[in-house]
Amino acid sequence: MSTRLRWFRMLLLVLPVAAIIGCSTDQTKESAEGANGTGPGGSAEGTGIGAGSNFGATGVGTDRVYNPEDRMGGGFDDPVNPLSKRIIYFDYDHSEVRPEYQSVIASHAAFLAKNPKSGVILEGHTDERGSREYNLALGERRAQTVRQLMQLNGAAPNQLEVVSYGEERPASIGHEESAWQSSRRVEIVYRRQ
């Protein structure tokens, strides 16, 4: 057998393995991407798919949720950057945005105004108390409030989509105030237009 033929056969064996390793590395990197939000207690919470949140990448291809970090080149892990905060928390049975989240919403709206091909899904959530129907309506009101504030701060209506999950996707499992307060939220999920 000639040396060229041996090299060719070895190359045929190595290339598929290298391709598989390369693909799995990209998927691992994508699935590890995420966003941080500041929780009610002031601590940063990393969130990801399957943990009651839809931040970051959801996979490869066209189903991927847009992450502004891809376009901006980083900085979203920096807790000083207001765009790193993508969770707005609410008081019990209220849909008014707390003053500490006004600047976060304004920053996301400014980003959207500068990036018209970007958009967000505003996901409204509640804690487990109340009926399913009531909680769906409350989650909707919370998301609509954030939507209105984003529009007032420059985001276009077609960049903002609202969905309510009510109590269906709790941030924490538990039946005490600490679990409930982390579930009363609107999550800002980036997507491509």
Secondary structure, 3 states (H helix, E strand, C coil): CCHHHHHHHHHHHHHHHHHHHHHHHHHHHHHHCCEEEECCCCCEEEECECCCECCCCCCCHHHCCCCHHHHHCCCCCCCCCHHHCCEEECCCCCCCCCHHHHHHHHHHHHHHHHCCCEEEEEEEECCCCCCHHHHHHHHHHHHHHHHHHHHHCCCCHHHEEEEEEECCCCCCCCCCHHHHHHHCEEEEEEEEC
